[in-house]
Amino acid sequence: MKNNQPITIVKPTRREALFEISAGLGSIALASMLRAEGQMPHHVPKAKRCIFLMMEGGPSHIDTFDPKPELTKQHLKAFTRSGEMESAMSSGQRYFVKSPFAFIKAGACGADISSPWVHLQEMVDEICFYRGAQVESVNHPTACYQLNTGNQFGGDPAVGSWVTYGLGSPNENLPGFVVLPRTSYPQGGPGNWTNGFLPAKYQGTPLRAEGSPILDLSPPAGISRKRQREDLDLLAELNRQHLAERPERGDLIARMESYELAYSMQTEVPGVIDIDGESQNTLDAYGIGEASTNDFGRKCLLARRLVEKGVRFVQAYAGNWDSHDYIEKAHGALIRSVDKPIAALLRDLKQRDMLKDTLVVWCGEFGRTPDNGLRGGGQSYGRDHNAKAMAMWFAGGGTRAGHTIGSTDDIGAKAVECVHHIRDVHVTLLHLLGLDDNKLTYYHAGRHKQLSQFGGAVITELLG
């Protein structure tokens, strides 16, 4: 109210509301109405939540899930490349590089998987491997942005932000979008989980990789919960009065909401992030306590606990997969660090009857080349960046378990079957969660914006 006079708001159509907002008529009630309108699925979802396992740095498809016998025949064969640049470092003298790893046919589905994946071999019948995805950039920051937000140049909302904007969060005491980063943030930093032009409440909440995942979970010494509640109520009233004179200030709404969420998290979060109550068998299954798997094991277990408590979208980072040298040593160690935790996560979700409606995604920002500069010969060879072929898989949430979809050429340089831009992967992810990319829009800077930027197609081959 203003000057103690009630304001009557006539609910417009969605299209009218969006254009009226752009003309300066955005009010708290109208903004709330639009958010509530958006937080329902557009169709019956297959997945209720998503765990996104982000292998930052660009894992090699050729050394994980896409064997290339032809490279064994061509190993260390020299050639000179000129013309189109497929990699940031692909011109001049080159050498083909075979995989240092053996491959097996695992599971009843006979999925191709490299030998370092000892534990994941047992879970391949739950996985849909996809070999047809492509991105545009071979630079880490822009590729990470495109994978996470759909925009190479950053500034747009992350996938998790779009999901929580569209569906909301089942648990009001926890963020809808939680990020589990490494100690060093990925290239591009927090822009990988930004809310962009969406309201600030939809940004990802990162949990610290070392020490307490969230600082200041407890009130200061001498401040009771009752006193803290009274202080917040007073602050909220002052903010409401301030906002009544400035209804266009969406950042004030976000600030008020963040205070309330922080207060609620002080009660809810400690019980979620404390994994000491888990059985020793569970901790062992995730590799917690083992030097090579402890860090990512904790992230995978925490991801399961978070989605179990109602968090809609969890993204867990592992890296660095940027193996230009010594790919056997580098990729071998990285695979071992995530293999046991990921297999435990899939098994745990299935045992809890959660995998059927939890979408698990595994990928990096791009793949790697079948060739490289020799870099000294012997076992020192690695691979460069490759935007035209990459490793990616899905599990649960309505995906086609026990199948391999798409293919790359005989040396793994380029996807050639069931080829889709990353925007179509985004559209498919939203589809599985019950959201239509063409309907999940937000009016900003003069137009209706969406995750895919300008539309995309569902990859029907990935659907179960």
Secondary structure as GFF3:
##gff-version 3
##sequence-region A 1 464
A	DSSP	alpha_helix	14	20	.	.	.	ID=ss1
A	DSSP	pi_helix	21	25	.	.	.	ID=ss2
A	DSSP	alpha_helix	28	38	.	.	.	ID=ss3
A	DSSP	beta_strand	49	55	.	.	.	ID=ss4
A	DSSP	three_ten_helix	61	63	.	.	.	ID=ss5
A	DSSP	alpha_helix	69	74	.	.	.	ID=ss6
A	DSSP	beta_strand	78	81	.	.	.	ID=ss7
A	DSSP	beta_strand	92	96	.	.	.	ID=ss8
A	DSSP	beta_strand	103	106	.	.	.	ID=ss9
A	DSSP	beta_strand	111	114	.	.	.	ID=ss10
A	DSSP	three_ten_helix	120	126	.	.	.	ID=ss11
A	DSSP	beta_strand	127	130	.	.	.	ID=ss12
A	DSSP	beta_strand	133	134	.	.	.	ID=ss13
A	DSSP	alpha_helix	140	149	.	.	.	ID=ss14
A	DSSP	alpha_helix	159	167	.	.	.	ID=ss15
A	DSSP	beta_strand	177	180	.	.	.	ID=ss16
A	DSSP	three_ten_helix	189	193	.	.	.	ID=ss17
A	DSSP	three_ten_helix	200	202	.	.	.	ID=ss18
A	DSSP	beta_strand	205	206	.	.	.	ID=ss19
A	DSSP	alpha_helix	225	244	.	.	.	ID=ss20
A	DSSP	alpha_helix	250	273	.	.	.	ID=ss21
A	DSSP	three_ten_helix	275	277	.	.	.	ID=ss22
A	DSSP	alpha_helix	280	285	.	.	.	ID=ss23
A	DSSP	alpha_helix	294	308	.	.	.	ID=ss24
A	DSSP	beta_strand	313	318	.	.	.	ID=ss25
A	DSSP	alpha_helix	327	351	.	.	.	ID=ss26
A	DSSP	three_ten_helix	355	357	.	.	.	ID=ss27
A	DSSP	beta_strand	358	363	.	.	.	ID=ss28
A	DSSP	beta_strand	367	368	.	.	.	ID=ss29
A	DSSP	beta_strand	371	372	.	.	.	ID=ss30
A	DSSP	beta_strand	385	386	.	.	.	ID=ss31
A	DSSP	beta_strand	392	395	.	.	.	ID=ss32
A	DSSP	beta_strand	403	405	.	.	.	ID=ss33
A	DSSP	beta_strand	407	408	.	.	.	ID=ss34
A	DSSP	beta_strand	415	417	.	.	.	ID=ss35
A	DSSP	beta_strand	420	421	.	.	.	ID=ss36
A	DSSP	alpha_helix	422	432	.	.	.	ID=ss37
A	DSSP	beta_strand	442	444	.	.	.	ID=ss38
A	DSSP	beta_strand	447	449	.	.	.	ID=ss39
A	DSSP	three_ten_helix	460	462	.	.	.	ID=ss40
###
